[in-house]
């Protein structure tokens, strides 16, 4: 699907104009020249969009790295402790407790599978490959993103509540792009909650993120991410999907994240909506047609 439907409409219009002015060589030549320039420019824009998407993905990977390190640390510690215990038994020529050894081997197997799963998710997320649109359960990329962030959220005292609907109708989308969309929402929610924690005079405040999936009244499959962070001022709510719009300090964001997400959602024929109340929190909702 084209990322620039306006370009396609313009090219069709130029073809119609060209068909109506056949016989005027100069006018036809001008129209063809305009059409050629539009095609060259749109190609450059598409290349720029792809570079921006990958650059944003690399930024997300850098943000993920701490969480992934914590996520891998636990299974590696389990494997290390088991190996050290078996080594001690061997050195002291102790009789090995078969039942205990079997439990340890099971723990090691689970730990290896867990570490492998995290690494696979990370590799898939960071892959610079063309989009692959296919039927997908919207819950799948949500699970994959939170698999990478679970330990990080624990350390940051962020409570994540899942209200995910089982057996959702499948949508047609690219799994990696959905991961990128959802990671952006989670990252923004985290920043907003830290901002409220820093500025609000409320010792009872606790950070909370609610993730919900389902089917809405228009039979669209949706996912919503609702935080109880600082919220978005009303005057900014209509601007947040514009390129380079940001309220963050200089050096802490170029304002491309949500504009890229907006394009990714549209590429899947989806819709994106933001709701917010200042000082209460914000909610981002993406919805896609099923099938």
VOBAKOL-490686 format. One record per residue (C-alpha): residue number from 1; residue in three letters; x, y, z. Coordinates in nm, 3 decimals. Layout:
REM VOBAKOL-490686
NODE  num  residuo  x  y  z
NODE  NUM  Ala  X  Y  Z
...
This chain:
REM VOBAKOL-490686
NODE  num  residuo  x  y  z
NODE  1  Unk  0.000  0.000  0.000
NODE  2  Unk  0.124  0.349  -0.074
NODE  3  Unk  0.225  0.567  0.221
NODE  4  Unk  0.124  0.872  0.022
NODE  5  Unk  -0.240  0.846  -0.094
NODE  6  Unk  -0.237  1.218  -0.179
NODE  7  Unk  0.046  1.148  -0.425
NODE  8  Unk  -0.159  0.876  -0.594
NODE  9  Unk  -0.460  1.108  -0.621
NODE  10  Unk  -0.243  1.379  -0.775
NODE  11  Unk  -0.095  1.141  -1.033
NODE  12  Unk  -0.443  1.025  -1.134
NODE  13  Unk  -0.552  1.387  -1.171
NODE  14  Unk  -0.251  1.463  -1.392
NODE  15  Unk  -0.335  1.162  -1.611
NODE  16  Unk  -0.691  1.288  -1.652
NODE  17  Unk  -0.570  1.638  -1.740
NODE  18  Unk  -0.319  1.495  -1.988
NODE  19  Unk  -0.593  1.291  -2.156
NODE  20  Unk  -0.806  1.603  -2.202
NODE  21  Unk  -0.533  1.819  -2.357
NODE  22  Unk  -0.405  1.573  -2.616
NODE  23  Unk  -0.318  1.779  -2.922
NODE  24  Unk  -0.136  2.054  -2.737
NODE  25  Unk  0.221  1.926  -2.731
NODE  26  Unk  0.350  2.198  -2.498
NODE  27  Unk  0.076  2.144  -2.240
NODE  28  Unk  0.120  1.764  -2.251
NODE  29  Unk  0.494  1.805  -2.202
NODE  30  Unk  0.439  2.030  -1.900
NODE  31  Unk  0.197  1.780  -1.741
NODE  32  Unk  0.438  1.492  -1.800
NODE  33  Unk  0.721  1.692  -1.648
NODE  34  Unk  0.509  1.768  -1.338
NODE  35  Unk  0.414  1.402  -1.307
NODE  36  Unk  0.778  1.296  -1.332
NODE  37  Unk  0.879  1.544  -1.064
NODE  38  Unk  0.599  1.425  -0.833
NODE  39  Unk  0.712  1.064  -0.874
NODE  40  Unk  1.077  1.150  -0.799
NODE  41  Unk  0.983  1.359  -0.497
NODE  42  Unk  0.745  1.096  -0.357
NODE  43  Unk  1.016  0.830  -0.394
NODE  44  Unk  1.255  1.046  -0.195
NODE  45  Unk  0.987  1.099  0.070
NODE  46  Unk  0.928  0.725  0.095
NODE  47  Unk  1.302  0.666  0.138
NODE  48  Unk  1.314  0.934  0.405
NODE  49  Unk  1.014  0.779  0.580
NODE  50  Unk  1.184  0.436  0.585
NODE  51  Unk  1.502  0.590  0.729
NODE  52  Unk  1.300  0.775  0.994
NODE  53  Unk  1.114  0.456  1.089
NODE  54  Unk  1.440  0.261  1.128
NODE  55  Unk  1.605  0.546  1.318
NODE  56  Unk  1.311  0.553  1.557
NODE  57  Unk  1.339  0.176  1.596
NODE  58  Unk  1.708  0.206  1.687
NODE  59  Unk  1.620  0.468  1.947
NODE  60  Unk  1.361  0.230  2.090
NODE  61  Unk  1.617  -0.052  2.099
NODE  62  Unk  1.855  0.170  2.296
NODE  63  Unk  1.577  0.242  2.546
NODE  64  Unk  1.498  -0.129  2.568
NODE  65  Unk  1.857  -0.233  2.639
NODE  66  Unk  1.840  -0.176  3.016
NODE  67  Unk  1.517  -0.370  3.048
NODE  68  Unk  1.650  -0.653  2.833
NODE  69  Unk  1.966  -0.673  3.047
NODE  70  Unk  1.749  -0.719  3.358
NODE  71  Unk  1.526  -0.967  3.175
NODE  72  Unk  1.827  -1.180  3.077
NODE  73  Unk  2.001  -1.146  3.411
NODE  74  Unk  1.753  -1.364  3.602
NODE  75  Unk  1.773  -1.676  3.380
NODE  76  Unk  2.150  -1.641  3.356
NODE  77  Unk  2.178  -1.627  3.735
NODE  78  Unk  1.964  -1.941  3.762
NODE  79  Unk  2.194  -2.126  3.521
NODE  80  Unk  2.508  -1.996  3.697
NODE  81  Unk  2.391  -2.102  4.045
NODE  82  Unk  2.294  -2.448  3.922
NODE  83  Unk  2.631  -2.492  3.750
NODE  84  Unk  2.820  -2.376  4.061
NODE  85  Unk  2.627  -2.618  4.284
NODE  86  Unk  2.691  -2.917  4.055
NODE  87  Unk  3.059  -2.818  4.031
NODE  88  Unk  3.083  -2.808  4.411
NODE  89  Unk  2.927  -3.154  4.436
NODE  90  Unk  3.178  -3.291  4.188
NODE  91  Unk  3.479  -3.131  4.357
NODE  92  Unk  3.375  -3.264  4.698
NODE  93  Unk  3.283  -3.600  4.543
NODE  94  Unk  2.944  -3.581  4.707
NODE  95  Unk  2.662  -3.808  4.611
NODE  96  Unk  2.436  -3.616  4.376
NODE  97  Unk  2.070  -3.594  4.478
NODE  98  Unk  1.899  -3.717  4.160
NODE  99  Unk  1.566  -3.557  4.243
NODE  100  Unk  1.725  -3.220  4.318
NODE  101  Unk  1.942  -3.242  4.008
NODE  102  Unk  1.633  -3.308  3.797
NODE  103  Unk  1.466  -2.994  3.937
NODE  104  Unk  1.777  -2.791  3.864
NODE  105  Unk  1.793  -2.918  3.507
NODE  106  Unk  1.427  -2.821  3.461
NODE  107  Unk  1.505  -2.473  3.596
NODE  108  Unk  1.796  -2.443  3.355
NODE  109  Unk  1.580  -2.552  3.062
NODE  110  Unk  1.312  -2.293  3.152
NODE  111  Unk  1.576  -2.024  3.192
NODE  112  Unk  1.734  -2.099  2.855
NODE  113  Unk  1.393  -2.091  2.685
NODE  114  Unk  1.312  -1.760  2.854
NODE  115  Unk  1.644  -1.601  2.753
NODE  116  Unk  1.605  -1.734  2.399
NODE  117  Unk  1.254  -1.586  2.378
NODE  118  Unk  1.377  -1.242  2.487
NODE  119  Unk  1.666  -1.249  2.238
NODE  120  Unk  1.433  -1.359  1.956
NODE  121  Unk  1.188  -1.074  2.032
NODE  122  Unk  1.475  -0.826  2.040
NODE  123  Unk  1.617  -0.950  1.710
NODE  124  Unk  1.279  -0.942  1.539
NODE  125  Unk  1.205  -0.592  1.667
NODE  126  Unk  1.537  -0.455  1.544
NODE  127  Unk  1.535  -0.622  1.202
NODE  128  Unk  1.558  -0.372  0.916
NODE  129  Unk  1.339  -0.562  0.671
NODE  130  Unk  1.047  -0.460  0.448
NODE  131  Unk  0.703  -0.465  0.605
NODE  132  Unk  0.524  -0.798  0.581
NODE  133  Unk  0.147  -0.752  0.603
NODE  134  Unk  -0.026  -1.069  0.718
NODE  135  Unk  -0.311  -1.184  0.945
NODE  136  Unk  -0.218  -1.138  1.311
NODE  137  Unk  -0.369  -1.150  1.659
NODE  138  Unk  -0.334  -0.800  1.806
NODE  139  Unk  -0.246  -0.948  2.147
NODE  140  Unk  0.071  -1.114  2.011
NODE  141  Unk  0.290  -0.802  1.966
NODE  142  Unk  0.163  -0.666  2.300
NODE  143  Unk  0.289  -0.978  2.479
NODE  144  Unk  0.620  -0.955  2.292
NODE  145  Unk  0.680  -0.592  2.389
NODE  146  Unk  0.604  -0.653  2.755
NODE  147  Unk  0.822  -0.965  2.757
NODE  148  Unk  1.112  -0.727  2.693
NODE  149  Unk  1.002  -0.465  2.947
NODE  150  Unk  0.867  -0.674  3.238
NODE  151  Unk  1.176  -0.655  3.461
NODE  152  Unk  1.230  -0.288  3.380
NODE  153  Unk  0.876  -0.204  3.487
NODE  154  Unk  0.927  -0.393  3.814
NODE  155  Unk  1.237  -0.188  3.892
NODE  156  Unk  1.053  0.133  3.799
NODE  157  Unk  0.752  0.046  4.018
NODE  158  Unk  0.512  0.060  3.723
NODE  159  Unk  0.205  -0.158  3.768
NODE  160  Unk  0.079  -0.295  3.436
NODE  161  Unk  -0.280  -0.421  3.422
NODE  162  Unk  -0.383  -0.631  3.122
NODE  163  Unk  -0.744  -0.647  3.005
NODE  164  Unk  -0.682  -0.846  2.688
NODE  165  Unk  -0.968  -1.013  2.504
NODE  166  Unk  -0.899  -1.372  2.396
NODE  167  Unk  -0.996  -1.492  2.049
NODE  168  Unk  -0.982  -1.152  1.881
NODE  169  Unk  -1.058  -1.138  1.507
NODE  170  Unk  -0.729  -1.121  1.322
NODE  171  Unk  -0.616  -0.798  1.156
NODE  172  Unk  -0.381  -0.751  0.861
NODE  173  Unk  -0.065  -0.576  0.973
NODE  174  Unk  0.311  -0.608  1.014
NODE  175  Unk  0.404  -0.757  1.352
NODE  176  Unk  0.728  -0.555  1.385
NODE  177  Unk  0.545  -0.230  1.311
NODE  178  Unk  0.284  -0.313  1.574
NODE  179  Unk  0.565  -0.377  1.823
NODE  180  Unk  0.709  -0.035  1.737
NODE  181  Unk  0.368  0.132  1.782
NODE  182  Unk  0.306  -0.029  2.119
NODE  183  Unk  0.658  0.035  2.246
NODE  184  Unk  0.614  0.404  2.163
NODE  185  Unk  0.291  0.416  2.363
NODE  186  Unk  0.452  0.242  2.661
NODE  187  Unk  0.758  0.468  2.645
NODE  188  Unk  0.544  0.783  2.636
NODE  189  Unk  0.331  0.655  2.924
NODE  190  Unk  0.640  0.583  3.132
NODE  191  Unk  0.777  0.935  3.074
NODE  192  Unk  0.439  1.091  3.161
NODE  193  Unk  0.413  0.892  3.483
NODE  194  Unk  0.764  0.984  3.590
NODE  195  Unk  0.681  1.348  3.514
NODE  196  Unk  0.373  1.337  3.736
NODE  197  Unk  0.567  1.158  4.010
NODE  198  Unk  0.835  1.428  3.994
NODE  199  Unk  0.602  1.729  3.991
NODE  200  Unk  0.292  1.619  4.185
NODE  201  Unk  0.282  1.669  4.559
NODE  202  Unk  0.119  1.333  4.626
NODE  203  Unk  0.307  1.078  4.839
NODE  204  Unk  0.032  0.820  4.769
NODE  205  Unk  0.077  0.836  4.391
NODE  206  Unk  0.164  0.507  4.220
NODE  207  Unk  0.236  0.458  3.852
NODE  208  Unk  -0.021  0.249  3.666
NODE  209  Unk  -0.061  0.147  3.300
NODE  210  Unk  -0.376  -0.029  3.176
NODE  211  Unk  -0.357  -0.218  2.845
NODE  212  Unk  -0.686  -0.326  2.690
NODE  213  Unk  -0.782  -0.503  2.368
NODE  214  Unk  -1.123  -0.582  2.222
NODE  215  Unk  -1.371  -0.513  1.945
NODE  216  Unk  -1.548  -0.174  1.944
NODE  217  Unk  -1.901  -0.081  1.836
NODE  218  Unk  -1.782  -0.037  1.476
NODE  219  Unk  -1.639  -0.392  1.468
NODE  220  Unk  -1.285  -0.252  1.470
NODE  221  Unk  -1.022  -0.445  1.666
NODE  222  Unk  -0.859  -0.204  1.910
NODE  223  Unk  -0.581  -0.176  2.164
NODE  224  Unk  -0.571  0.102  2.422
NODE  225  Unk  -0.290  0.215  2.653
NODE  226  Unk  -0.409  0.423  2.947
NODE  227  Unk  -0.168  0.578  3.197
NODE  228  Unk  -0.217  0.790  3.507
NODE  229  Unk  0.064  1.026  3.422
NODE  230  Unk  0.085  1.402  3.386
NODE  231  Unk  -0.159  1.417  3.094
NODE  232  Unk  -0.145  1.627  2.776
NODE  233  Unk  -0.262  1.991  2.764
NODE  234  Unk  -0.570  2.034  2.546
NODE  235  Unk  -0.391  2.279  2.315
NODE  236  Unk  -0.128  2.012  2.240
NODE  237  Unk  -0.364  1.720  2.191
NODE  238  Unk  -0.430  1.799  1.824
NODE  239  Unk  -0.060  1.857  1.750
NODE  240  Unk  0.104  1.548  1.897
NODE  241  Unk  0.097  1.354  1.568
NODE  242  Unk  0.264  1.636  1.374
NODE  243  Unk  0.630  1.582  1.275
NODE  244  Unk  0.883  1.749  1.506
NODE  245  Unk  0.622  1.853  1.762
NODE  246  Unk  0.751  1.779  2.112
NODE  247  Unk  0.713  1.917  2.461
NODE  248  Unk  1.028  1.745  2.586
NODE  249  Unk  1.348  1.926  2.672
NODE  250  Unk  1.610  1.983  2.401
NODE  251  Unk  1.805  1.663  2.343
NODE  252  Unk  1.533  1.437  2.487
NODE  253  Unk  1.329  1.382  2.175
NODE  254  Unk  1.299  1.506  1.818
NODE  255  Unk  0.920  1.484  1.807
NODE  256  Unk  0.919  1.216  1.538
NODE  257  Unk  0.791  0.924  1.746
NODE  258  Unk  0.416  0.976  1.729
NODE  259  Unk  0.421  1.112  1.373
NODE  260  Unk  0.595  0.791  1.261
NODE  261  Unk  0.344  0.586  1.459
NODE  262  Unk  0.059  0.775  1.291
NODE  263  Unk  0.198  0.675  0.949
NODE  264  Unk  0.246  0.311  1.050
NODE  265  Unk  -0.113  0.288  1.174
NODE  266  Unk  -0.248  0.443  0.853
NODE  267  Unk  -0.046  0.199  0.644
NODE  268  Unk  -0.251  -0.079  0.806
NODE  269  Unk  -0.579  0.107  0.733
NODE  270  Unk  -0.602  0.176  1.103
NODE  271  Unk  -0.705  0.473  1.315
NODE  272  Unk  -0.529  0.633  1.609
NODE  273  Unk  -0.682  0.850  1.879
NODE  274  Unk  -0.547  1.030  2.184
NODE  275  Unk  -0.751  1.131  2.488
NODE  276  Unk  -0.620  1.309  2.792
NODE  277  Unk  -0.703  1.504  3.104
NODE  278  Unk  -0.425  1.722  3.241
NODE  279  Unk  -0.301  1.595  3.574
NODE  280  Unk  -0.503  1.273  3.544
NODE  281  Unk  -0.349  1.078  3.257
NODE  282  Unk  -0.371  0.995  2.889
NODE  283  Unk  -0.502  0.716  2.668
NODE  284  Unk  -0.388  0.617  2.320
NODE  285  Unk  -0.617  0.396  2.114
NODE  286  Unk  -0.537  0.224  1.785
NODE  287  Unk  -0.806  0.035  1.594
NODE  288  Unk  -0.790  -0.179  1.280
NODE  289  Unk  -1.041  -0.348  1.052
NODE  290  Unk  -1.055  -0.724  1.098
NODE  291  Unk  -0.957  -0.962  0.823
